[in-house]
């Protein structure tokens, strides 16, 4: 196949073919960046927390009785709730804590390592009663878990016992163990007795993996609990909890949400991004495919007599089909070269102006290969129609 004659034919129709080259370039740039965004959002959605999310639920005791205005009453009520929750069939673990997985936020503070260089470290901070590991489904990998004897609910106390995540340990101590060390925050000294792993809670980069849990009852405006159920028991447990808790204290309302619900709500924006980008990809590929079909069909109609002449001179049908396939392959290749420049330019703009991720070069390779396949598919029907032009058409008068 002679590339020279095809190139000369393209050069004689610069505007027509130039527009389709530009369309292919824009398609490659937008589609690859859209796929890049989809992959980033999907990676966020598929990232494991390290917890038994499917069997976790959040319970919030929302008081309205005036008695809850007293701190001692709130504490005793939270302890009574814990005892009652542990008696419900189907509950595997329960803890009193304001930590909520997949909330998209939470509580954080700035801590310093006692005896360190004084550098502050931003980490998530939550109070919890013992039983957090069993409830979440994660584990202590170093040291021990919190105990009842560690709880100190005195608001004037300047010491507390904590466990930290492995990520927080690496952040503050590098490769050294955190056990026995202390963290300082607003005049309070936190003694580290254990390290948990895995831990991931989307608070906001970069502290998603950094957390500290101190031994304490969590009861301010109301009491918050995390409950882990046996597989398949969540529905029955969710029906039982409000009845049990209201029965022992009817001066409050009880709200229940599964962690799966909270995770679904957290990823609403990601699903919108994925849906929107998918629609853009489908639309652009459809428009580009139709453009290639249109240009090729017009070329076939315009060159009908020329095709007939070539047939009369001995050109076979496969040769005619091959001519149009190569012509459109060359056009697509020109568009792909321009598209590479546009794709990186668009990605640079997204990275510098948003929290987008750099474009993986492999997406461009795959994108170009798919565009070539699309070109073949879009060109094949008009090319076959061109090959069916009879040689006798060359002898007809214009």
C-alpha positions in Angstrom: 0.0 0.0 0.0 1.4 3.4 -1.1 1.2 5.9 1.7 2.2 8.8 -0.6 -1.0 8.9 -2.7 -3.1 8.6 0.4 -1.2 11.5 2.1 -1.6 13.6 -1.0 -5.4 12.9 -1.1 -5.6 14.0 2.5 -3.7 17.2 1.8 -6.1 18.1 -0.9 -9.0 18.1 1.6 -7.3 19.8 4.5 -10.4 21.4 6.1 -12.5 18.2 6.0 -9.8 15.9 7.4 -8.4 18.6 9.7 -11.7 18.8 11.5 -11.9 15.1 12.0 -8.2 15.1 13.2 -9.1 17.8 15.8 -12.2 15.8 16.8 -10.1 12.7 17.4 -7.5 14.7 19.4 -10.1 16.2 21.6 -11.7 12.8 22.1 -8.4 11.2 23.2 -7.6 14.1 25.6 -11.0 14.2 27.2 -11.7 10.4 27.3 -8.3 9.5 28.8 -8.6 12.2 31.5 -12.2 11.1 32.2 -11.1 7.5 32.6 -8.3 8.7 34.9 -10.8 10.4 37.1 -13.1 7.4 37.1 -10.2 5.1 38.2 -9.3 7.5 41.0 -12.8 7.7 42.3 -13.3 3.9 42.0 -10.0 3.4 43.9 -11.4 5.6 46.7 -14.6 3.6 46.8 -12.8 0.3 46.9 -10.3 1.2 49.5 -10.9 -1.0 52.6 -11.2 0.7 56.0 -9.9 -2.4 57.7 -13.3 -2.7 59.6 -16.2 -5.1 59.3 -18.3 -2.4 57.6 -21.1 -4.6 56.4 -22.0 -5.6 59.9 -21.4 -2.3 61.7 -24.1 0.2 62.7 -24.1 3.5 64.5 -26.5 4.2 67.4 -27.1 7.7 68.8 -29.0 8.3 71.9 -30.6 11.7 71.4 -31.8 12.9 74.9 -34.6 15.4 75.5 -35.2 14.8 79.3 -33.8 17.5 81.5 -32.0 15.0 83.6 -29.4 14.5 80.8 -28.2 18.0 81.5 -26.1 16.6 84.4 -22.8 15.0 83.3 -23.0 12.2 85.9 -26.5 11.2 84.7 -25.3 11.0 81.1 -22.3 8.8 82.1 -24.4 6.4 84.1 -27.0 6.3 81.3 -24.3 5.5 78.8 -22.9 2.7 81.0 -26.4 1.2 81.4 -26.9 1.4 77.6 -23.6 -0.5 77.1 -24.7 -3.3 79.5 -28.1 -3.6 77.8 -26.7 -3.6 74.3 -24.3 -6.5 75.2 -27.3 -8.6 76.1 -29.1 -8.4 72.7 -28.7 -11.6 70.7 -26.8 -11.1 67.5 -24.5 -8.4 68.8 -20.8 -9.4 68.5 -19.2 -6.2 69.8 -20.3 -2.8 71.1 -18.4 0.3 72.3 -19.3 3.8 73.4 -17.5 6.2 71.1 -18.0 9.2 68.9 -15.9 7.6 66.2 -18.0 6.9 63.1 -16.4 5.1 60.1 -17.0 6.7 56.6 -18.4 9.9 58.2 -16.1 12.0 56.0 -14.8 13.9 59.1 -14.7 13.6 62.8 -12.5 14.9 65.6 -8.8 15.8 65.3 -6.1 17.6 67.2 -2.4 18.5 67.0 -0.2 16.4 69.2 3.6 16.4 70.0 5.8 13.6 71.0 7.0 14.0 74.5 10.8 14.4 74.4 10.7 14.9 70.7 11.7 17.8 68.5 8.4 19.6 69.3 7.0 19.3 65.8 3.1 19.1 65.9 1.3 16.3 64.1 -2.3 16.5 63.1 -4.2 13.2 63.8 -7.7 12.1 64.4 -8.7 11.9 68.1 -11.6 9.9 69.6 -12.7 8.8 73.0 -13.9 5.2 73.3 -14.6 2.5 75.9 -12.9 -0.9 75.7 -14.1 -3.2 73.0 -13.4 -1.0 70.0 -11.2 -3.6 68.3 -13.8 -6.3 68.6 -16.5 -3.9 67.4 -14.6 -2.6 64.4 -13.1 -5.9 63.4 -9.6 -4.7 63.3 -6.8 -5.7 65.7 -4.0 -4.7 68.0 -0.7 -5.5 66.4 1.5 -4.2 69.1 1.0 -3.8 72.8 -2.5 -4.2 74.3 -6.1 -3.0 73.9 -7.7 -0.4 76.2 -9.1 -1.7 79.5 -11.8 -0.6 81.9 -9.2 0.5 84.4 -7.8 2.9 81.8 -10.9 5.0 81.7 -10.6 8.4 83.4 -13.7 10.6 82.9 -12.4 13.3 85.2 -12.5 16.5 83.0 -9.7 18.0 85.0 -7.4 15.0 84.5 -4.1 15.7 82.6 -3.3 12.1 81.8 -5.0 9.5 79.6 -4.3 6.1 78.1 -4.4 5.7 74.3 -3.9 3.3 71.4 -2.8 4.7 68.1 -3.0 3.5 64.5 0.0 2.1 62.7 0.0 5.0 60.3 0.2 7.5 63.3 3.1 5.4 64.8 5.1 5.7 61.6 4.3 9.4 61.2 5.6 10.3 64.7 8.1 7.6 65.5 9.3 6.3 62.1 10.5 2.7 62.4 10.7 2.8 66.2 8.0 1.4 68.5 5.5 3.9 70.0 4.8 1.7 73.1 5.5 3.4 76.4 5.9 6.8 74.7 3.8 9.8 75.4 1.9 12.4 73.3 1.2 15.9 74.4 -2.0 17.8 73.5 -3.2 21.0 75.2 -1.4 20.1 78.5 -2.7 16.5 78.6 -0.2 13.6 78.4 -1.4 10.5 76.5 0.4 7.3 77.3 0.5 4.9 74.4 -0.2 1.2 75.3 -1.1 -0.3 71.9 -1.0 0.0 68.1 -3.9 -1.0 65.9 -3.9 -1.9 62.2 -5.4 -1.7 59.7 -7.1 1.7 60.0 -8.5 4.0 57.4 -11.1 6.7 57.9 -11.6 9.4 55.2 -11.2 12.5 57.3 -9.3 14.5 54.8 -5.8 13.8 53.4 -3.2 13.4 54.8 -4.6 12.2 58.2 -6.9 9.4 56.9 -4.6 6.8 58.4 -3.6 8.7 61.5 -5.7 8.2 64.6 -5.6 8.1 68.4 -8.2 6.5 70.7 -8.2 7.5 74.4 -10.1 5.6 77.1 -13.2 7.5 78.0 -17.0 7.4 77.9 -18.4 9.5 75.1 -21.5 11.3 76.2 -21.8 15.0 75.6 -25.1 16.1 74.1 -26.0 12.4 73.7 -24.3 9.0 73.7 -22.9 7.5 70.6 -22.3 3.7 70.1 -20.8 1.5 67.5 -22.3 -2.0 67.3 -21.1 -5.0 65.3 -23.6 -7.7 64.6 -23.2 -11.3 63.5 -23.5 -11.7 59.8 -27.2 -11.6 58.8 -28.3 -10.4 62.1 -28.3 -6.6 61.5 -32.0 -6.3 60.7 -33.2 -8.1 63.8 -30.7 -6.2 66.0 -31.7 -2.9 64.5 -35.4 -3.6 65.4 -34.5 -4.6 69.0 -32.1 -1.8 70.0 -34.6 1.1 70.1 -37.1 -1.0 72.2 -34.4 -2.0 74.6 -32.8 1.4 75.1 -36.1 3.3 75.4 -37.4 0.7 77.9 -34.5 1.5 80.3 -34.7 5.2 79.7 -37.6 6.9 77.8 -36.2 10.4 78.0 -34.5 10.2 74.6 -34.9 9.2 71.0 -32.7 6.5 69.4 -31.3 6.9 65.9 -29.8 4.0 64.0 -27.8 4.0 60.8 -25.8 1.2 59.2 -22.2 2.0 58.3 -23.0 0.8 54.7 -25.6 3.6 54.5 -23.1 6.2 55.7 -20.5 4.9 53.2 -23.0 5.1 50.4 -23.9 8.7 51.4 -20.2 9.6 51.6 -19.5 8.4 48.1 -22.5 10.2 46.4 -20.2 12.7 44.8 -17.9 10.0 43.6 -20.8 8.2 42.0 -21.9 11.4 40.3 -18.4 11.9 38.9 -18.2 8.3 37.6 -21.7 8.6 36.0 -21.0 12.0 34.5 -17.6 11.0 33.1 -19.0 7.7 31.7 -21.7 9.7 29.9 -19.1 12.1 28.5 -16.9 9.1 27.3 -19.8 7.4 25.6 -21.0 10.6 23.9 -17.6 11.6 22.6 -16.9 8.1 21.2 -20.3 8.0 19.6 -19.8 11.5 18.0 -16.3 10.6 16.8 -17.4 7.3 15.4 -20.2 9.0 13.5 -17.8 11.6 12.3 -15.5 9.0 10.8 -18.4 7.2 9.2 -19.6 10.5 7.7 -16.3 11.5 6.3 -15.6 8.1 4.9 -19.1 7.9 3.3 -18.7 11.3 1.8 -15.3 10.3 0.4 -16.8 7.1 -1.1 -19.6 9.1 -2.8 -17.2 11.7 -4.0 -14.7 9.2 -5.4 -17.2 6.8 -6.9 -15.9 7.2 -10.5 -12.3 7.1 -9.3 -13.0 3.9 -7.5 -14.7 2.4 -10.6 -11.6 3.4 -12.7 -9.3 1.6 -10.2 -11.5 -1.4 -10.4 -11.4 -1.3 -14.2 -7.6 -1.2 -14.0 -7.5 -4.3 -11.9 -7.8 -3.2 -8.3 -9.4 -5.9 -6.2 -12.2 -5.3 -3.6 -9.8 -6.0 -0.7 -7.4 -3.4 -2.1 -10.2 -0.8 -2.1 -11.2 -1.6 1.4 -7.6 -1.5 2.5 -7.2 1.9 0.9 -9.9 3.5 3.0 -8.8 1.7 6.2 -5.3 3.0 5.8 -6.5 6.5 5.0 -8.6 6.7 8.2 -5.8 5.0 10.2 -3.5 7.8 9.1 -6.0 10.4 10.0 -6.5 8.8 13.4 -2.8 8.7 14.0 -2.5 12.4 13.3 -5.3 13.0 15.7 -3.7 10.8 18.3 -0.4 12.7 18.1 -2.2 16.0 18.6 -4.3 14.3 21.3 -1.3 13.3 23.3 -0.3 17.0 23.6 -3.9 18.0 24.5 -4.3 15.2 27.0 -1.2 16.1 29.0 -2.1 19.8 28.8 -5.6 19.1 30.1 -4.2 16.9 32.9 -1.7 19.5 33.9 -4.5 22.0 34.2 -6.6 19.6 36.3 -3.7 18.7 38.6 -2.7 22.3 39.3 -6.2 23.6 39.8 -7.9 20.6 41.5 -6.9 17.5 43.4 -6.7 15.4 40.2 -4.0 12.7 39.8 -1.4 12.7 37.1 -2.3 10.9 33.9 -0.9 7.4 33.6 0.8 7.1 30.2 -0.7 3.6 29.9 -4.1 5.1 29.5 -2.9 7.0 26.5 -1.6 3.8 24.9 -4.8 2.0 25.5 -6.8 5.1 24.3 -4.9 5.2 21.0 -5.3 1.5 20.5 -9.1 1.8 21.1 -9.3 4.7 18.7 -7.6 2.7 16.0 -10.1 -0.1 16.6 -13.0 2.3 16.5 -11.6 3.7 13.2 -11.6 0.2 11.7 -15.1 -0.5 12.9 -16.4 2.9 11.7 -14.7 2.7 8.3 -15.5 -0.9 7.5 -19.1 -0.4 6.3 -18.4 2.6 3.9 -15.2 0.9 2.7 -17.1 -2.3 1.8 -19.7 -0.2 0.0 -16.8 1.4 -1.9 -15.4 -2.0 -2.9 -18.8 -3.0 -4.3 -18.6 -0.1 -6.9 -18.6 -1.9 -10.4 -15.8 -1.1 -12.9 -18.4 -0.1 -15.4 -19.1 3.1 -13.4 -15.9 4.5 -14.9 -17.3 4.5 -18.4 -20.4 6.5 -17.5 -20.7 10.1 -18.5 -20.5 12.6 -15.7 
